Amino acid sequence: MSQGSETPVLTISGLRRAFGGLVAVNDLDFTVAKGEIMGLLGPNGSGKTTALNLISGVLRPDAGIIRLMGQNIAGLASYRIARLGLARTFQLVRVLDGMDCRENIKAGLAFQRPHLPASGAELRIDTLLDRVGLAGHDRRPAADLTYIDRKRLELARALAAKPRLLLLDEWLAGLNPSELAIGIDLIRSLRADGITIVLVEHVMSAVRALCDRCIVMSSGRKIAEGATVDVLSDAAVVKAYLGGVAADA
Ligand SMILES: Nc1ncnc2c1ncn2[C@@H]1O[C@H](COP(=O)(O)OP(=O)(O)OP(=O)(O)O)[C@@H](O)[C@H]1O
């Protein structure tokens, strides 16, 4: 999927963030090319979510460069990063419970530039609801949705901003096998639409099915990087990430 000399969608270099004495992300480097799906893997507490929080502006880095389409966004406020074309979902799903599905997606549209006229916005909300499998649920309060539908809504809201880079934090966790298959197809279709994706994921079948390349973190550091099939069979990865158990969960 790499596009040769084209500017990477995301370039991370020397990224660092500590919490007191704990270095959660330590000198992290990687790039993501346009159209790639990159897996960010590692055991619990290895720094994956912190890395996503740094990239999306939820946290400020202590050091390092984060380039989005060539522009350094390290330390920018998250709403500014969103306007530059980055959207994300959260490990603990964040939807606006007091609003219905339509209103939730409308909130995401606020980050799109230029703004859509009202009629265009309503049409786009319908398209997004359909895209994530929530057609017909537009007036349902977010608080009444099932777990998977809350995830779908959060994704629709992220897509509303027409992101060029989408960060998914365990979006496929907790799905049953048929929901997982639908989720994998949906993520693939986003890539087909030209969205570059970084996903933090523990569901290995999904990582295998989706990711062109993977980075593996352990204790804040990158311990492996490469094609998914190579990374998942790397002895250091199997030891650090899976405690010596074969990576076929
Ligand atoms: N706000 C915070 N304050 C203090 N420590 C934090 C904070 N956020 C994360 N940490 C610590 O930083 C380390 C990395 O956490 P992080 O959530 O990034 O790991 P992770 O790889 O995403 O884990 P998981 O797979 O369990 O989500 C952990 O030791 C965690 O306890």
The ligand as a MOL file (V3000), in Angstrom:
LIG
                    3D

  0  0  0     0  0            999 V3000
M  V30 BEGIN CTAB
M  V30 COUNTS 31 33 0 0 0
M  V30 BEGIN ATOM
M  V30 1 N -2.8350 9.4610 32.9050 0
M  V30 2 C -1.9390 8.5850 33.3850 0
M  V30 3 N -1.3480 8.7820 34.5690 0
M  V30 4 C -0.4270 7.9170 35.0540 0
M  V30 5 N -0.0460 6.7890 34.4180 0
M  V30 6 C -0.6180 6.5370 33.2260 0
M  V30 7 C -1.5880 7.4050 32.6510 0
M  V30 8 N -1.9750 6.8840 31.4500 0
M  V30 9 C -1.2780 5.7440 31.3050 0
M  V30 10 N -0.4640 5.5390 32.3610 0
M  V30 11 C 0.4630 4.4190 32.5370 0
M  V30 12 O 1.2670 4.3710 31.3630 0
M  V30 13 C 1.5060 3.0210 30.9900 0
M  V30 14 C 1.0180 2.8000 29.5790 0
M  V30 15 O -0.4110 2.8260 29.5870 0
M  V30 16 P -1.2620 2.7100 28.2480 0
M  V30 17 O -2.7060 2.8350 28.6460 0
M  V30 18 O -0.7400 3.6180 27.2410 0
M  V30 19 O -0.9500 1.2070 27.8350 0
M  V30 20 P -1.6770 0.2980 26.7580 0
M  V30 21 O -0.5930 -0.3910 26.0200 0
M  V30 22 O -2.6440 1.1000 25.9820 0
M  V30 23 O -2.4420 -0.7470 27.6760 0
M  V30 24 P -3.8380 -1.5460 27.4190 0
M  V30 25 O -3.5740 -2.5540 26.3420 0
M  V30 26 O -4.1160 -2.1640 28.7580 0
M  V30 27 O -4.8510 -0.5070 27.0340 0
M  V30 28 C 0.8110 2.1460 32.0180 0
M  V30 29 O 1.7430 1.7740 33.0070 0
M  V30 30 C -0.2390 3.0680 32.6050 0
M  V30 31 O -0.5580 2.7200 33.9300 0
M  V30 END ATOM
M  V30 BEGIN BOND
M  V30 1 1 1 2
M  V30 2 1 2 3
M  V30 3 2 2 7
M  V30 4 2 3 4
M  V30 5 1 4 5
M  V30 6 2 5 6
M  V30 7 1 6 7
M  V30 8 1 6 10
M  V30 9 1 7 8
M  V30 10 2 8 9
M  V30 11 1 9 10
M  V30 12 1 10 11
M  V30 13 1 11 12
M  V30 14 1 11 30
M  V30 15 1 12 13
M  V30 16 1 13 14
M  V30 17 1 13 28
M  V30 18 1 14 15
M  V30 19 1 15 16
M  V30 20 2 16 17
M  V30 21 1 16 18
M  V30 22 1 16 19
M  V30 23 1 19 20
M  V30 24 2 20 21
M  V30 25 1 20 22
M  V30 26 1 20 23
M  V30 27 1 23 24
M  V30 28 2 24 25
M  V30 29 1 24 26
M  V30 30 1 24 27
M  V30 31 1 28 29
M  V30 32 1 28 30
M  V30 33 1 30 31
M  V30 END BOND
M  V30 END CTAB
M  END
